[in-house]
Amino acid sequence: MSKQRTKGLIALNAVLLVGLALITLAPDAEAQARRTRAHGQYAIVDAQFLGSQSAAIIVLDSANQEMLALRWDRSRRILTTIGQRDLAADSLGARGGR
């Protein structure tokens, strides 16, 4: 092997080693703050909503203060989401008045 080829391989190994060090020592990226979620305590209620013959299902998670509205799609035979609410955030916004 020639000296120039050996120097090139050493330089390549040095670059790869620096890249590995940067990846290994880089801080972890977190898109969302980690939040522990309590085990849910659910209540399920059937409902009828205006403008449709379909029935809806309202799922209330009292432990995490969330509500989810679902509808049964007969043609596709699946539950589709109508909407979702964070009741804790809603109650903070409603403090200003009724």
Backbone as ProteinMPNN parsed JSONL, in Angstrom:
{"seq_chain_A": "MSKQRTKGLIALNAVLLVGLALITLAPDAEAQARRTRAHGQYAIVDAQFLGSQSAAIIVLDSANQEMLALRWDRSRRILTTIGQRDLAADSLGARGGR", "coords_chain_A": {"N_chain_A": [[0.829, -1.175, 0.0], [0.431, 2.232, -0.713], [1.887, 5.249, 0.726], [0.272, 7.475, 0.544], [-2.272, 6.43, 0.251], [-2.559, 5.145, 2.712], [-2.497, 7.348, 4.453], [-4.859, 8.56, 3.642], [-6.784, 6.634, 4.459], [-6.384, 6.732, 7.229], [-7.179, 9.376, 7.737], [-9.865, 9.184, 6.958], [-10.812, 7.333, 8.879], [-10.439, 8.91, 11.165], [-12.296, 10.969, 10.709], [-14.68, 9.462, 10.724], [-14.596, 8.555, 13.37], [-14.85, 10.962, 14.793], [-17.424, 11.674, 13.942], [-18.903, 9.55, 15.067], [-18.442, 10.078, 17.778], [-19.781, 12.541, 18.035], [-22.438, 11.782, 17.551], [-22.865, 9.964, 19.614], [-22.431, 11.465, 21.971], [-24.24, 13.533, 21.789], [-27.02, 15.437, 23.045], [-30.199, 14.027, 24.006], [-33.073, 14.485, 22.002], [-36.219, 15.696, 22.764], [-39.485, 15.753, 21.831], [-41.805, 16.267, 23.18], [-42.671, 17.117, 26.516], [-42.075, 14.751, 29.018], [-44.717, 13.132, 30.478], [-46.279, 11.591, 33.074], [-48.869, 9.301, 32.846], [-51.917, 8.66, 34.285], [-53.63, 5.603, 35.158], [-56.548, 5.009, 33.355], [-59.919, 5.825, 34.262], [-62.874, 4.985, 33.182], [-65.953, 6.157, 31.812], [-68.698, 5.406, 29.843], [-71.006, 6.652, 27.572], [-73.95, 6.618, 25.633], [-75.046, 8.663, 22.899], [-76.94, 11.04, 20.947], [-76.351, 13.013, 18.146], [-76.936, 16.222, 16.686], [-78.204, 16.541, 13.371], [-77.629, 14.094, 12.264], [-78.362, 10.639, 11.736], [-76.944, 8.731, 12.958], [-75.73, 7.145, 15.915], [-73.819, 8.283, 18.72], [-70.883, 7.753, 20.707], [-69.813, 8.659, 23.823], [-66.872, 8.918, 25.549], [-65.584, 9.176, 28.677], [-62.775, 9.921, 30.472], [-62.065, 10.001, 33.616], [-59.841, 9.987, 35.284], [-57.708, 11.081, 33.843], [-58.877, 13.341, 32.921], [-60.133, 13.7, 30.333], [-62.122, 13.754, 27.354], [-63.769, 11.956, 24.813], [-65.382, 11.763, 21.726], [-67.062, 9.465, 19.73], [-68.119, 7.927, 16.634], [-70.042, 5.41, 15.027], [-69.258, 4.136, 11.968], [-71.152, 2.822, 9.619], [-70.802, 1.922, 6.968], [-68.037, 1.481, 6.626], [-67.529, 0.007, 8.844], [-66.193, 0.823, 11.247], [-65.093, 2.671, 14.161], [-65.192, 6.151, 14.192], [-63.53, 9.179, 14.993], [-65.145, 11.904, 16.4], [-64.617, 14.117, 17.968], [-62.348, 15.509, 20.456], [-61.632, 16.402, 23.817], [-59.759, 18.19, 26.225], [-60.398, 18.198, 29.393], [-59.276, 19.298, 31.68], [-57.778, 21.481, 30.731], [-59.879, 22.936, 29.638], [-61.32, 23.597, 31.943], [-59.574, 25.336, 33.204], [-59.63, 27.499, 31.484], [-62.193, 28.389, 31.822], [-62.406, 29.775, 34.174], [-62.71, 32.495, 34.26], [-65.333, 33.279, 34.154], [-68.831, 32.494, 33.771]], "CA_chain_A": [[0.0, 0.0, 0.0], [1.213, 3.464, -0.773], [1.762, 6.128, 1.898], [-0.85, 8.398, 0.333], [-3.479, 5.663, 0.505], [-2.604, 4.93, 4.154], [-2.887, 8.624, 5.067], [-6.283, 8.757, 3.342], [-7.555, 5.757, 5.339], [-6.285, 7.266, 8.586], [-8.032, 10.569, 7.772], [-11.256, 8.717, 6.92], [-11.112, 6.779, 10.199], [-10.537, 10.026, 12.108], [-13.587, 11.628, 10.456], [-15.723, 8.559, 11.216], [-14.516, 8.556, 14.824], [-15.44, 12.23, 15.244], [-18.868, 11.563, 13.715], [-19.433, 8.646, 16.084], [-18.414, 10.789, 19.06], [-20.85, 13.55, 18.02], [-23.734, 11.109, 17.668], [-22.956, 9.337, 20.927], [-22.443, 12.456, 23.05], [-25.273, 14.547, 21.561], [-28.141, 15.3, 23.979], [-31.419, 13.468, 23.434], [-34.104, 15.45, 21.641], [-37.546, 15.285, 23.184], [-40.48, 16.607, 21.206], [-42.796, 16.634, 24.178], [-42.252, 16.86, 27.891], [-42.586, 13.469, 29.484], [-45.76, 13.287, 31.468], [-46.809, 10.297, 33.463], [-50.305, 9.237, 32.612], [-52.585, 7.782, 35.246], [-54.516, 4.593, 34.582], [-57.84, 5.631, 33.126], [-61.176, 5.384, 34.853], [-63.719, 5.366, 32.062], [-67.408, 6.081, 31.781], [-69.1, 5.446, 28.434], [-72.407, 7.037, 27.449], [-74.386, 6.774, 24.241], [-75.629, 9.982, 22.646], [-77.391, 11.345, 19.597], [-75.949, 14.377, 17.846], [-77.804, 16.886, 15.718], [-77.844, 16.494, 11.961], [-77.234, 12.763, 11.825], [-79.141, 9.53, 12.269], [-76.017, 7.847, 13.66], [-75.539, 7.344, 17.347], [-72.445, 8.594, 19.108], [-70.418, 7.218, 21.983], [-68.993, 9.612, 24.563], [-65.996, 8.224, 26.494], [-65.042, 10.119, 29.641], [-61.688, 9.399, 31.3], [-62.046, 10.921, 34.762], [-58.509, 10.038, 35.889], [-56.873, 11.978, 33.042], [-59.732, 14.48, 32.587], [-60.262, 13.808, 28.887], [-63.378, 13.271, 26.805], [-63.643, 11.577, 23.416], [-66.654, 11.447, 21.084], [-66.861, 8.54, 18.622], [-69.305, 7.588, 15.855], [-69.917, 4.167, 14.296], [-69.428, 4.272, 10.517], [-71.719, 1.535, 9.188], [-70.293, 1.479, 5.672], [-66.659, 0.977, 6.773], [-67.523, -0.814, 10.052], [-65.168, 1.28, 12.189], [-65.403, 3.859, 14.958], [-64.464, 7.341, 13.758], [-63.49, 10.214, 16.024], [-65.87, 13.154, 16.141], [-63.858, 15.176, 18.631], [-61.664, 15.196, 21.705], [-61.467, 17.587, 24.664], [-58.962, 18.109, 27.448], [-61.272, 18.853, 30.358], [-58.453, 20.09, 32.609], [-57.484, 22.753, 30.065], [-61.144, 23.662, 29.523], [-61.725, 24.159, 33.243], [-58.702, 26.483, 33.486], [-60.081, 28.616, 30.66], [-63.538, 28.81, 32.223], [-62.379, 30.431, 35.48], [-63.017, 33.907, 34.154], [-66.767, 33.509, 34.304], [-69.66, 31.41, 33.276]], "C_chain_A": [[0.871, 1.235, 0.0], [0.95, 4.324, 0.468], [0.562, 7.053, 1.762], [-2.172, 7.684, 0.639], [-3.641, 5.43, 2.021], [-3.033, 6.206, 4.873], [-4.376, 8.906, 4.827], [-7.174, 7.907, 4.235], [-7.52, 6.237, 6.792], [-7.182, 8.495, 8.742], [-9.513, 10.177, 7.773], [-11.667, 8.134, 8.266], [-11.259, 7.872, 11.247], [-11.875, 10.746, 11.953], [-14.725, 10.764, 10.972], [-15.751, 8.513, 12.743], [-15.113, 9.83, 15.411], [-16.958, 12.197, 15.069], [-19.535, 10.664, 14.743], [-19.473, 9.324, 17.448], [-19.526, 11.827, 19.13], [-22.221, 12.91, 18.201], [-23.919, 10.541, 19.073], [-23.119, 10.363, 22.044], [-23.505, 13.535, 22.894], [-26.42, 14.347, 22.554], [-29.372, 14.744, 23.256], [-32.411, 14.584, 23.132], [-35.45, 14.891, 22.064], [-38.548, 16.27, 22.619], [-41.508, 17.092, 22.219], [-42.236, 16.347, 25.555], [-42.861, 15.539, 28.339], [-43.559, 13.71, 30.626], [-46.274, 11.898, 31.824], [-48.318, 10.346, 33.351], [-50.906, 8.228, 33.577], [-53.408, 6.73, 34.507], [-55.909, 5.183, 34.49], [-58.961, 5.007, 33.932], [-62.257, 5.9, 33.922], [-65.196, 5.244, 32.384], [-67.804, 6.258, 30.312], [-70.601, 5.677, 28.381], [-72.76, 7.105, 25.974], [-75.097, 8.114, 24.098], [-76.088, 10.074, 21.202], [-76.941, 12.767, 19.309], [-76.768, 14.92, 16.685], [-77.285, 16.739, 14.3], [-77.435, 15.129, 11.461], [-78.149, 11.72, 12.46], [-78.259, 8.578, 13.073], [-75.963, 8.178, 15.136], [-74.065, 7.626, 17.615], [-72.146, 7.926, 20.439], [-69.516, 8.277, 22.604], [-68.198, 8.827, 25.601], [-65.365, 9.292, 27.382], [-63.991, 9.413, 30.486], [-61.526, 10.366, 32.465], [-60.668, 11.016, 35.395], [-57.606, 11.023, 35.157], [-57.625, 13.212, 32.555], [-59.761, 14.735, 31.083], [-61.606, 13.234, 28.458], [-63.205, 13.042, 25.312], [-65.02, 11.223, 22.886], [-66.365, 10.606, 19.838], [-68.188, 8.272, 17.925], [-69.043, 6.279, 15.118], [-70.216, 4.43, 12.823], [-69.874, 2.916, 9.984], [-71.114, 1.023, 7.895], [-68.885, 0.882, 5.78], [-66.488, 0.073, 7.985], [-66.366, -0.469, 10.995], [-65.719, 2.436, 13.015], [-64.561, 5.014, 14.436], [-64.569, 8.4, 14.848], [-64.247, 11.449, 15.568], [-65.088, 14.313, 16.739], [-63.258, 14.703, 19.934], [-61.493, 16.49, 22.491], [-60.585, 17.25, 25.855], [-59.732, 18.901, 28.5], [-60.496, 19.695, 31.366], [-58.136, 21.449, 32.007], [-58.743, 23.593, 29.908], [-61.54, 24.302, 30.829], [-60.819, 25.344, 33.615], [-59.142, 27.706, 32.692], [-61.422, 29.157, 31.105], [-63.548, 29.533, 33.553], [-62.807, 31.891, 35.422], [-64.494, 34.214, 34.333], [-67.54, 32.397, 33.665], [-70.356, 31.737, 32.029]], "O_chain_A": [[1.922, 1.271, 0.64], [-0.054, 4.159, 1.161], [-0.091, 7.377, 2.754], [-3.081, 8.277, 1.221], [-4.753, 5.514, 2.542], [-3.842, 6.153, 5.799], [-5.064, 9.427, 5.705], [-8.201, 8.382, 4.721], [-8.524, 6.153, 7.499], [-7.865, 8.643, 9.755], [-10.315, 10.765, 8.498], [-12.765, 8.415, 8.747], [-12.114, 7.773, 12.127], [-12.515, 11.093, 12.946], [-15.649, 11.281, 11.599], [-16.826, 8.44, 13.339], [-15.81, 9.777, 16.425], [-17.694, 12.642, 15.95], [-20.617, 10.982, 15.236], [-20.438, 9.158, 18.193], [-20.155, 11.982, 20.177], [-23.067, 13.437, 18.923], [-25.004, 10.631, 19.648], [-23.887, 10.131, 22.978], [-23.658, 14.375, 23.781], [-26.762, 13.209, 22.875], [-29.558, 14.961, 22.059], [-32.565, 15.518, 23.92], [-35.781, 13.746, 21.757], [-38.478, 17.469, 22.887], [-42.017, 18.208, 22.112], [-41.424, 15.44, 25.732], [-44.027, 15.256, 28.065], [-43.255, 14.399, 31.6], [-46.659, 11.127, 30.945], [-48.952, 11.333, 33.724], [-50.453, 7.087, 33.668], [-53.829, 6.944, 33.371], [-56.395, 5.789, 35.444], [-58.944, 3.815, 34.24], [-62.527, 7.1, 33.872], [-65.626, 4.357, 33.122], [-67.304, 7.151, 29.628], [-71.372, 4.991, 29.052], [-71.973, 7.588, 25.16], [-75.675, 8.631, 25.054], [-75.676, 9.287, 20.35], [-77.128, 13.649, 20.147], [-77.229, 14.174, 15.821], [-76.08, 16.802, 14.056], [-76.939, 15.009, 10.34], [-78.642, 11.9, 13.574], [-78.768, 7.717, 13.79], [-76.127, 9.326, 15.548], [-73.19, 7.254, 16.834], [-73.054, 7.58, 21.196], [-68.562, 8.735, 21.974], [-68.782, 8.143, 26.442], [-64.693, 10.201, 26.893], [-64.288, 8.415, 31.143], [-60.919, 11.426, 32.318], [-60.35, 12.043, 35.995], [-56.819, 11.727, 35.79], [-57.056, 14.042, 31.846], [-59.456, 15.833, 30.618], [-62.156, 12.347, 29.11], [-62.567, 13.841, 24.626], [-65.753, 10.466, 23.521], [-65.541, 10.976, 19.002], [-69.252, 8.375, 18.536], [-67.933, 6.059, 14.633], [-71.303, 4.894, 12.478], [-69.081, 1.978, 9.905], [-70.928, -0.183, 7.735], [-68.572, -0.102, 5.11], [-65.444, -0.556, 8.153], [-65.656, -1.352, 11.476], [-66.683, 3.094, 12.623], [-63.352, 4.872, 14.258], [-65.584, 8.496, 15.538], [-64.01, 11.97, 14.478], [-64.916, 15.355, 16.106], [-63.607, 13.643, 20.452], [-61.241, 17.546, 21.912], [-60.663, 16.158, 26.417], [-59.716, 20.132, 28.494], [-61.009, 20.702, 31.853], [-58.216, 22.465, 32.698], [-58.693, 24.817, 30.029], [-62.042, 25.426, 30.843], [-61.278, 26.27, 34.285], [-59.036, 28.831, 33.181], [-61.753, 30.299, 30.785], [-64.626, 29.883, 34.032], [-63.221, 32.457, 36.434], [-64.843, 35.353, 34.644], [-66.971, 31.47, 33.088], [-71.093, 30.907, 31.497]]}, "name": "protein", "num_of_chains": 1, "seq": "MSKQRTKGLIALNAVLLVGLALITLAPDAEAQARRTRAHGQYAIVDAQFLGSQSAAIIVLDSANQEMLALRWDRSRRILTTIGQRDLAADSLGARGGR"}
